[in-house]
Amino acid sequence: MFAHVFKYRFKCLLRDRWSVFWTLVFPLLLATFFYMAFSNIDKSEIFEPINIAVVDDEQYRNDQAFREALSQASAGDDRLFDLTVASEAEADRLLDENLIDGYILVRSPMKLVVRNSGLKQSIIKSFIDNYVQTVSAVKAILKEDPAAQEGLIRDLANRVKYVREVSATSAEPDNILLYFYSLIAMSCLYGSLMGSREVTDIQADISPVASRVNAAPVHKLKLFICNISAAFVIHFSEMLVLLAYLMFVLRIDFGPRTGFVVLTTFLGSAAGLSFGAFVSALGKKSEGIKIAVIIGVTMLCSFLSGMMYQDMKYIIAQKVPVLSFLNPVNLLTDAFYSLYYYDSLSRYAFNAAALLALTLIFCSSVYLIIRRREYASL
């Protein structure tokens, strides 16, 4: 009996073009648009030398230390500046034509001339401040101990960093991945459209189809299990197609833990179907209202997980952390990212456990609601 009902429900769901579009075609299209929009973002973040000028006057020519500092900052492939030495009038012209980001006047104190503020201007200002502070410190030390000049020059030429950066993982941070992880999580939750339909189609007071189904000599819960199993097989297969498209066509890097990625998608698909069934079982409203609620909640969860605005995920984690644990899209996104970024599986295990707990709560609630509903007549 199970195989018979499963087979025909499977065929019925495959013929539902509306559900197939939103659970398969729409995520594939959205993934393509994401790739087109974000593929060159990392390239635009590559640092380029800042164009600056210094006014070539007597004070500049007499300040050998500053000329040496500028020369070192403007040399090599990883140089900080592209330096132009010019007269003040020429420097003004270059600045007006946006050929440089600012120019320096060697004065006491040092003067920086800019037309607007921004990151590049801040870097130039930071360089000048660092030079001025170093010169001031050297003068103060030499005033107290003139004999320390030789050792001081040697120390300045060989600066030692006492703080080093240690990464928590061997993976390279990639903020763009968060958008694709949120897309997969949203697609998992779109399975709620199928889950909602399975509950609607066994409630005789909502759907004419359900009235005929309830007249059949099959227990309602058994019928629901057959139907939801068929929906799960279809939706999980669609999610595997989406994963394959991201990994092999768009070349999105999910890290070396492909098995765990598939497992997380499995949990996400189950969570999506159970959430839709829960929403549908809660009330006796029309199917259109339930679909509107599901789509609205899904999009809100996606927004809070950083799909539309990346920093929103971290704002919620800081301001309202409980929402991070109640949002299935956020749990899925965080699980995917922890697989990629962290060497330890502890954070992934926490997210997977929280997601599984939500799924069990939804499933238990659906069971308790459906089993109590009876109809006086059909």
N, C-alpha and C positions, 0 to 999 in steps of 0.2 A: 504493500500500500504506500509506504514512504517513497519508494522509487517512482511509482506511478504519479503521485501528486507532485513530487519534486520535478520530474521530467516536464510535465505540462505547465507548471508554474515557471520553470526556467524558460520555456519557449515563449510564454506570455510576456515575461519581462524583457526578453530580447527584442520583441516587436514594439515595445514602448519607446518610440523614437525620442520623445520628450525627455524621458529619464536618461537615456543613453547620451543625449546631447549634453545635459548638464553635468553628468558624472564622468564623461570621458572626453567628448569633443571640446567642450568649453575649457577644461583644464589644459588640454594640449595647446589650444590657441593662446591661452593666457601665458603658458610657459614660453611659447615662441615670442610673444610680445615682450615678456620680461627679458629674454635673451637679447633681443634687438635693442632694448633700452639700456641694459646694464653691461653689455659686453665690452664697451670701451671706457668704462668708468675708471678702472684701475690704471689704464694708460694715462688718463688725464691727471692722475695724482702723482706722477713721476716728477721729482723736483728738478727744476731748471735753474741755472745760475741767474741771479738778480742783476739787472742792468743798473749800474750806478755810475756817477761821475764824481770827481774830486776837483775842486778849483785849484788850478796851478798858479799859486802866488808865492811870495817870499816865505810866508809862514809855513806853507806846505813843504817847500823845498828845504827849510831848515829843520823840520821835524823828521829826522831820519828813522826814528822808532816807528812812527805811524806809517811812513812810506813802506817800511819793511813789513808791517802787519798787514797792510792792504795788499802788498805784493804776494804774500803767502796765501791770503784768502782768495786771491784771484788766479791761482796757478793750479794746474792739474785737472784731471777729468772730473773729480768730485769737488771742484771749486765752488765757493759760495757766491762770488761776484764775477760779473763781466765788467771790468773797470775801464773807464774812459777818463783821461786827464785832459782838462779843457779850461778855458778862461771862464769867468763867471757869466759873461754874456752868452757864451756858447752853451754852458750848462743850463742856463735858463731856457734857451731855445730847445735843447734836447728834451727838457722836462715838459715844456709846453706842447711838444709834438708827441709826447708819450713814448719817446725812445728810451728814456731811463725812468726808474721809479723814484729817484731822489738823488740829490747831490750833497756833498759834504764840504763845509767850509772849515778849514783848520783854524780855530780860534781858541780863546780861553774864556769861557768853556767852548767845547766843540759844538758846531751847529749843523743840523741836518735840515735841508730844504726839501719839502714834498708838496704835491698838489692835492693828494687825498690820503686817507688812512687805509690800511689793509695789512695782510699778513707779511708781504714783502717789506713794507715800510717798518713794520715791527721788528723784523729780523735785522734790518740795517741799524735801527736804533739800539737793539740789543748788542750788536757787535761794537758799536761806538761806546756804549756804557761799560761793556766788559773791558775794553781797552783803557778807558779813563780810570776805572777802578784798579786795574793792574798797575798802571803808571803811578797812581796815587799811593798804592801799597809799597811799590818799589822805592819811591822817594822817602816814605816814612821809615822804611827799614834802613836805608842807606844813611839817613839822618842820624839814626841811633847807633849804627855800626857800619862805618864806611868800609871796613875791611871785608865785609860780607859780599862785596860787589861781584867777585869772580864766581863764587858759589851760587849767588842769586841768579846770575845770567845762565849758568848751567841748569839750574832748577826750572827756570822759565822755558828753556828750550826742550826740556824733557818732563813735561807735566804728567803726573800719575793720577789715574782715576781710581778712587777707592770704592766706587759703587759700580756694579756691573749688572746688566740686565739678564735675568734668568727666566726662561719661558717655562710655563707649566706643561708644555706639550711639544712634540716634534712637528706638529702641523702648523702651517702658515695661517695666521688669522685672515679671514676673508668675509667681510661684512655683507657682501652681495649674496652669499649663500643663504642668509637669513630669509631673503625674499622667496627663494625657491623652496626652502623648508616650509615657510608659511603657506605657499601655494599647495604643496603636497598635503599639509595638514587641513587646509580648507577643502581640498578635494575629498579627503577622507570624511570630513563632516558632511559633505554633500551626499554621502551615502544615506543620510537621514531622510532624504526624499524617498528613497526606496523603503526604508524602515517604516516611515509614516504610512505609505500606501499599504504595506502588509497588514497593519493594524486596522486601517480603514476598511479593507476588503474582507474583514471577518466580523465587523460590527453591523448587525442587521438593521439598526435604526439610523444608519448613516448612508449606507451604500446599497443600491438595488442588487448589485453583484453579491454583496455580503448576505443579503436575505436568501438568495438561492443557495449560497455556500452553506449557511447554517441549517438549511433543510436537508443537507446531505448527511448520511449516517457515519460521519467522521467527527471525532471529538475536536472542539474548537481549538484547544491548545496544541493538539497534535498537528492540526492543519496549519496553525501559525508557525510551528517549528519547521515544518516542511517548506513553507513559503519563505520564511526568513533565511533559511539555509540556502535556497536558490538565489535569493537576493544577495546574500553574502558572497557566494561563489562568483556571481557576475561582477559585483562591485570590486572585490579583491582582485579579480582578473584585470579589470579596468585600471586599477591602481598599479598593477605590475606593468601594464603597457605604458602608463605615464612615467614610471621609474625608468623603464628601458629607454624611452624617448629622451629623458633628461640625461641619462648616463651615456648612451651610445650615439645619439644624434646631436644633442646640444653640448655634450662633453662636460657636464657638470660634475665636479669632483665630490663624491660622497665619502671619500676616505677608503681605507682598506677593509672596513667591517661591513661588507655588503650583506652578509647574513643577518646581522642585527638591524640593518636598514629595512630589509624585507620583513623581519619580525615586527618592527615598529609600525610599518605600514599595515601589517595584519591586525595589530592592536587598534590602530587608528580606524581601519575599516569597520571593525566590530563596534568601536565606540560610536562611530557615525550612525550605523544602523540602529543601535540600541537607543541612541538619543532621539532619533526620529520616531521610533516606536513609542518611546516614553511621551513625547509631545502629543502624538496622535491619540494615545490612550487616556491622557489627562482630561480631555474635554470632548464634547459631542458636536463641536462646530463643524462647518463644512470643510471639505478637503482644501479648498482655496485658502481659507483663513489659516489652516495649519501649515500649509506650504509657505505662506507669507511670514508666519512666525519663525519657521525653521530657517528660511533664508536670512531674515533679519538678525536672528541670533548668531548664525554662522558668520555673517559679515561683521557683526560687532566683535565677536571673538577673534576674527582675523585681524581687525584693526588693533585690538588691544594686544595682540601678539606681535605687532610690528610689521604687518604686511604692507600697509599703506604709508606708515611713518615709522621708520626703524626705531627711533628713540622711544616710542611709546611703550615698547616692551620693557625697557629699563625704568621708565617713569612709573609704570604700574608695579614693578618689582620693588621699588623704593617706597612709593606712597601707599599702595594698597596690595601688599604681598599676598593676601589671602585669595585675591582674584587670579593670581598666577597659577594657583593650585586647583582652582575650580574651572579654569578655562581649558577645555580639551585641546583647542588649537595651540595654545601656548605650551601645554605639556608635550605635544607632538613636536613642535618646533624646537623646543629645548632638548628633547631626547635626540633628535637628529643632529643638532649642533654639538651636543656633548659627545656623541659618537665620533664626530669628525675632529673635534678640538682637544678633548681630554684623553689622556692615556688610560686613566682609571675609568672603570665602569660604574662607580658608585653613584654619580649624579644621574647617569642614564637609568640605572636600576630604580632610583627614586621616582623619576618621571614615568617610567613604564609601570611601576606599582601603582602610582596615583591614577594613571589612565585606566588600568585594569580595575581599580576600585570603583571609579566612576561608571565603567561599563557594567559592572556587577550590580551597582545601585540602580541603574536604568533598567536592566533586565529584570531584577527582582520586583521593581515597582510595576513594570508592565505585567508581569505574571500575577501580582496581587490584585491589580485593577481588572484585568481581563477575566480572571477566573470567577469573579463575583457578579459578572453581568449576565443576566438572563432576560429572555423576552417572552411576554405573555402570548404573543402571536406573531407570525411572520407573514 
